[in-house]
């Protein structure tokens, strides 16, 4: 994803252009500004924080106009006339268009820069009364004050924010370290609280969904394997290869220096399917051979030998197919690389286990248990 598009998505989802946001909620803007600046200073001490930046900046000068409604009513003038006069002086008013051939240029009338002082604005004429026009300064209080340029809210609650773009892929680990620093060095007043947003919030939501969907997918796969073999021992033997595949994926992540992310979690789910598929292929062959006179070590070796090509071709196809993603360095590589690394590492260990561990375990189980083959029909 390109940088402008990524920033736009961040702004739409969390109201901020940064990858990670620490939001501080409270009522008083002065307090929120102080807490934001102090939090940014503390977060800058966390390893990999990059350059934390408070969202609430210093105050900016603004001109306020407060109409005197009692005076306006006595003169028969409206608030709109006062505000329109002020708008014309400062911002200008549309007066039509200038046409030059097919081109059209808007005409806007407003005071010169040097005539936009408070004294000049107060002397602007407003409306037409019995005594003529009235100066704007006699109809409204016009003054300048410094105030915050923007007040942001979430769920009708005022907030400040610290914008971060961490220099690490382990967002969860960074947030844990940042929370330790903040807890130690920052005390929030009563009624104020903090909340992490951005990619960390998305990570939490994705983990919650995966924690519900992954067990459901595992249960469905177990039932499908059992429906194919009608034997819990064979089902468990097929599933026994899954932990070894997961170990391979974790080891690949560790050796490549990557952290467990949502992308890597999706890779583990894909790896689960590949591992089960290889086990089903070999177990189906054992079932075919077991219906004849072949048993024991002869059955285990013959079955593994006959399925060696199928398992090896599946493994090589997966490895070479995911290799470009695993070695990618361009845009989007941070999403592709963990997924591909998990699959490649897991396929290597899964294929080894299927070809060498399965025959041994099948021979042992056959000695102690004699599965009863279901009758067709």
Buried (B, 14 or more C-beta within 10 A) or exposed (E): EEEEEEBEEBEEEBBBBBBBBBBBBBEEBEBBBBBBBBBBBBBBEBEBBBEBBBBBEEBEEEEEBEBBBEBBEEBEBBBEBBBBBBEBBEEBEEEEEEEEEEEEEEEEEBBEEEEEEEEBBBEBEBBEEEEEEBEBBEBBEBEEEEEBEEEBEBEEEBBBBBBBBBEEBBBBBBBEBBBEBBEEEBEBEEEBEBBBBBBBBBBBEBEEEBEEEBEEBBEEBBEEBBEBBEBEBBBBBBBBBBEBBBBBBBBBBEEBEBBBBBBBBBBBBBBBEBBBBBBBBBBBBBBEBBEEEBBEEEBBEBBBEBBBEEBEEBBEEBBEEBEEBBEBEEEEBBBBBBBBBBBBBBBBBBBBBBBEBBBEBBBEBBEEEEBEEEEEE
